[in-house]
Amino acid sequence: MTLEAEARAALLRGDLPAAAVAAKALVQASPERPEGFFLLGMAAAEARQLAQAIPLIKAAVERGPDPEHLAQLARLLVLLRREGEAGEAARAALALSPDDALTLDTIGCVLTRLGDHEAAIAPFAAAVTAEPHNAEYRYNLAAASGFTGRVEEARRHYETILAADPGNGRVHYAMAILSRQTAQKNHVPRLEGALAVTSDPDHTLRIRYALAKEMEDIGDTAGSYQHLSVANAQQKRALGYDFGQDRAIFDAIEALFGGVLDGGSGSTVGEAPIFVVGMPRTGTTLVDRILSSHPDVEAAGELQAMPLAIKQLSGTSSRRIIDPETVAASGKLDPAAVAEAYLARAAHHRRTEKPRFTDKLPANFLYIGHILRAFPRARIVCLRRHPMDTIWSNYKNLFASQSAYYAYSYDLMDTARYFARFDGLMALWQRLWPGRVLHLSYEALVADFEGQARRLVDYCGLEWNDACLSFHENAAAVATPSAAQVRRPINADGLGKWRAHAAALEPARAWLHAQGIAVE
């Protein structure tokens, strides 16, 4: 067995010390060749020593570009949020016409992380062609197909996976949210069968969410709520979440901007991004589609650019992107430096030369103070939806299951508390920067779509274009739970959904009412 084969075999069986020994011997024997450096870097990466892994894999690339080496370099760079370098490496790997499935799938995953779902289709499809029985590769292709509107292709790939793995909860949930179910055509019996024989907690969680979604679609509100309550209680326990974690963040933001920083601006940056913010599931994707249907506006996606810019410049050592320590440290930041860091990160997600772009990260409402200080001309649109519809829609949707942004959503009262703090923070921004944030009602959009769309476009400093009324024809990818909804014309289907569960939601409604929040 050659040293290269020995190192690869050791990596496959998880014997990292043996892999490192063989790779080092390969480097010493052939220092001019890339393989030893690459495998030594992969051993370091598997040991989670990314700071050591990346220079080693870069050394391999310098000795002769290889698509496998470039793809793995891109994967590690994106883990470190070095999106620009990751994108360059992934596209360089793709340009070398790789033919092995893992490299192709890795390239697709990096492009997906960068929000380029359309470009990810080709490498994902090639990976599936090379290894048609690999469920992970097929799932990635199915997800990208759904994001880009290829709904029937996505459904076909998901069904292929389920034929081989009937208990795959991730696929069952993806199928449930791919489109609206009907009484005549749904997967409820199959889902109930899968739930009965599944013991894995993660699969069980997703199957229950799928059942809740499909049962709500077909009008079984009691069954839907039962599955949701069990699934959410399970997820809250698994995360070990306590609302005090989010309360401390809100307290820190309000202390910083309410007492230390005023509503002035410290930057003269001219570029004006459009930030679409708000509680999740309140119409942010709809507004993003309206705006990005305009010929002068590009949808850059749900960017982490502002949270990461603040975290990076604050220099705090905590692992969380936002926490009280980071919020406090951010008060010393130069707004111009924040603008520069943000734009540098956002640039990696832009793929056109359009003059304006949207950033649709709902949680950017936490950063409005920094946004307005860094971008005095920024446009910020905050979606507002009936508090009870907001709470219900947050509670019933499975967000990124490990994301700290949405940990509150697995408990009705936690969600009500979070909404109240969101509402209070938006009031603070209004006091500090009167009129600088456009509050847009989801209900008003439904009732007077053209009038509210014109108001939105005007606020953003854009000339009116009729394409904004045809947002459902926008071909851009959608990677949120709203994908199916925003590919349909505006409708009132989402209004008042909470009332079907009014009895279960009464504690949250009564609590919000006691806080002075209108909930009728």
RAWONOR-V45848 format. One line per field, one symbol per residue. ss: DSSP state (A for helix, B for strand, O for the rest). burial: b if it has 24 or more other C-alpha atoms within 12 Angstrom, else e. Layout:
# RAWONOR-V45848
ss: ???
burial: ???
This chain:
# RAWONOR-V45848
ss: OOAAAAAAAAAAOOOAAAAAAAAAAAAAAOOOOOAAAAAAAAAAAAOOOAAAAAAAAAAAAAOOOOAAAAAAAAAAAAAOOOAAAAAAAAAAAAAOOOOOAAAAAAAAAAAAAOOOAAAAAAAAAAAAAAOOOOAAAAAAAAAAAAAOOOAAAAAAAAAAAAAAOOOOAAAAAAAAAAOOOOOOOOOAAAAAAAAAAOOOAAAAAAAAAAAAAAAAAOOOAAAAAAAAAAAAAAAAAAAOOOOAAAAAAAAAAAAAAAAAOOOOOOOOOOOOOBBBBBOOOOOAAAAAAAAAOOOOBBBOOOOOAAAAAAAAAAOOOOOOOOOAAAAAAAAAOOAAAAAAAAAAAAAOOOOOOOOBBBBOOAAAAAAAAAAAAAOOOOBBBBBBOOAAAAAAAAAAOOOOOOOAAAAAAAOAAAAAAAAAAAAAAAAAAAAAOOOOBBBBBAAAAAAOAAAAAAAAAAAOOOOOOAAAAAAAAOOOOOOOOOOOAAAOOOOOOOOOAAAAAAAAAAAAAAAAAAOOOOOO
burial: eebbebbbebbeeeebebbbbbbbebbeeeeebbbbbbbbbbbbbbeeebeebbbbbbbbbeeebbbbbbbbbbbbbbeebbbbbbbbbbbbbbeebbbbbbbbbbbbbbbbbbbbbbbbbbbbbbbbeeeeebbbbbbbbbbbbbbbbbbebbbebbbbbbeeebbbbbbbbbbbbbbbbeeeebbbebbbebbeeeeeebbbbbbbbbbbbbbbbeeebebbbebbbbbbbbbbeeeebebebbbebbbbbbebbbeebebbbbbebeebbbbbbbbbbbbbbbbbbbbbbbbbbbbbbbbbbbbbbbbbbbeeeeeebbbbbbbbbbbebbbbbbbbbbbebbbbbbbeeeebbbbbbbbbbbbbbbbbbbbbbbbbbbbbbbbbbbbbbbbbbbbebeebbbbbbbbbbbbbbbbbbbbbbbebbbebbeebbbbbbbbbbbeebeebbbbbbebbebebeebbbbbbebebbbbbbbbbbbbeebeeebbebbbebeebbeebbebbeeeeeebe
